Amino acid sequence: METFKIEVQEFLSRIVEIEAKNIDEAILRLKEMYNSEEIVLDNEDFVTSEIEEFKD
């Protein structure tokens, strides 16, 4: 019997409305919120999953 490495990936996504002067500022604010764990994606943000052979 052989052993196989299989990778499972889950994809989460959330749309967040950010008030800012421009898109760069909005992205920076969101990154700061995400890094400080003000935004935490969870099972309600699940979009899809993929399962495929893992290749080294």
ChimeraX commands (.cxc) that place a marker at each C-alpha (Angstrom):
marker #1 position 0.00,0.00,0.00 radius 0.5
marker #1 position 1.33,3.47,-0.90 radius 0.5
marker #1 position 1.29,6.69,1.13 radius 0.5
marker #1 position 0.11,9.90,-0.52 radius 0.5
marker #1 position 0.38,13.53,0.57 radius 0.5
marker #1 position -2.92,15.29,-0.02 radius 0.5
marker #1 position -3.34,19.02,0.58 radius 0.5
marker #1 position -6.59,20.57,1.78 radius 0.5
marker #1 position -7.03,24.33,1.39 radius 0.5
marker #1 position -9.94,26.38,2.66 radius 0.5
marker #1 position -10.68,29.83,1.36 radius 0.5
marker #1 position -12.28,32.52,3.50 radius 0.5
marker #1 position -13.41,35.93,2.32 radius 0.5
marker #1 position -15.18,38.97,3.77 radius 0.5
marker #1 position -16.07,42.35,2.27 radius 0.5
marker #1 position -15.36,45.24,4.65 radius 0.5
marker #1 position -16.41,48.84,4.00 radius 0.5
marker #1 position -13.64,51.31,4.93 radius 0.5
marker #1 position -13.88,55.10,4.87 radius 0.5
marker #1 position -10.65,56.63,3.59 radius 0.5
marker #1 position -9.24,59.37,1.36 radius 0.5
marker #1 position -8.09,56.88,-1.28 radius 0.5
marker #1 position -7.79,53.15,-1.98 radius 0.5
marker #1 position -4.21,52.93,-0.66 radius 0.5
marker #1 position -5.28,54.37,2.69 radius 0.5
marker #1 position -8.29,52.04,2.81 radius 0.5
marker #1 position -6.10,48.99,2.18 radius 0.5
marker #1 position -3.60,50.14,4.81 radius 0.5
marker #1 position -6.38,50.62,7.39 radius 0.5
marker #1 position -7.80,47.20,6.64 radius 0.5
marker #1 position -4.36,45.56,6.93 radius 0.5
marker #1 position -3.88,47.26,10.30 radius 0.5
marker #1 position -7.29,46.05,11.48 radius 0.5
marker #1 position -6.55,42.52,10.28 radius 0.5
marker #1 position -3.08,42.43,11.86 radius 0.5
marker #1 position -4.42,43.70,15.19 radius 0.5
marker #1 position -7.15,41.02,15.04 radius 0.5
marker #1 position -10.03,43.50,14.86 radius 0.5
marker #1 position -11.08,41.45,11.84 radius 0.5
marker #1 position -10.91,37.66,12.21 radius 0.5
marker #1 position -12.27,35.47,9.46 radius 0.5
marker #1 position -14.21,32.44,10.65 radius 0.5
marker #1 position -16.51,29.68,9.40 radius 0.5
marker #1 position -19.14,32.23,8.33 radius 0.5
marker #1 position -16.62,33.61,5.82 radius 0.5
marker #1 position -16.07,30.22,4.16 radius 0.5
marker #1 position -16.14,30.38,0.35 radius 0.5
marker #1 position -14.76,27.11,-1.00 radius 0.5
marker #1 position -12.17,24.38,-0.52 radius 0.5
marker #1 position -9.78,22.47,-2.73 radius 0.5
marker #1 position -8.28,19.03,-2.27 radius 0.5
marker #1 position -5.38,17.91,-4.42 radius 0.5
marker #1 position -2.19,15.93,-4.37 radius 0.5
marker #1 position 0.64,17.74,-2.58 radius 0.5
marker #1 position 3.74,18.02,-4.76 radius 0.5
marker #1 position 7.03,18.68,-2.99 radius 0.5
marker link #1:1,2 radius 0.2
marker link #1:2,3 radius 0.2
marker link #1:3,4 radius 0.2
marker link #1:4,5 radius 0.2
marker link #1:5,6 radius 0.2
marker link #1:6,7 radius 0.2
marker link #1:7,8 radius 0.2
marker link #1:8,9 radius 0.2
marker link #1:9,10 radius 0.2
marker link #1:10,11 radius 0.2
marker link #1:11,12 radius 0.2
marker link #1:12,13 radius 0.2
marker link #1:13,14 radius 0.2
marker link #1:14,15 radius 0.2
marker link #1:15,16 radius 0.2
marker link #1:16,17 radius 0.2
marker link #1:17,18 radius 0.2
marker link #1:18,19 radius 0.2
marker link #1:19,20 radius 0.2
marker link #1:20,21 radius 0.2
marker link #1:21,22 radius 0.2
marker link #1:22,23 radius 0.2
marker link #1:23,24 radius 0.2
marker link #1:24,25 radius 0.2
marker link #1:25,26 radius 0.2
marker link #1:26,27 radius 0.2
marker link #1:27,28 radius 0.2
marker link #1:28,29 radius 0.2
marker link #1:29,30 radius 0.2
marker link #1:30,31 radius 0.2
marker link #1:31,32 radius 0.2
marker link #1:32,33 radius 0.2
marker link #1:33,34 radius 0.2
marker link #1:34,35 radius 0.2
marker link #1:35,36 radius 0.2
marker link #1:36,37 radius 0.2
marker link #1:37,38 radius 0.2
marker link #1:38,39 radius 0.2
marker link #1:39,40 radius 0.2
marker link #1:40,41 radius 0.2
marker link #1:41,42 radius 0.2
marker link #1:42,43 radius 0.2
marker link #1:43,44 radius 0.2
marker link #1:44,45 radius 0.2
marker link #1:45,46 radius 0.2
marker link #1:46,47 radius 0.2
marker link #1:47,48 radius 0.2
marker link #1:48,49 radius 0.2
marker link #1:49,50 radius 0.2
marker link #1:50,51 radius 0.2
marker link #1:51,52 radius 0.2
marker link #1:52,53 radius 0.2
marker link #1:53,54 radius 0.2
marker link #1:54,55 radius 0.2
marker link #1:55,56 radius 0.2
view
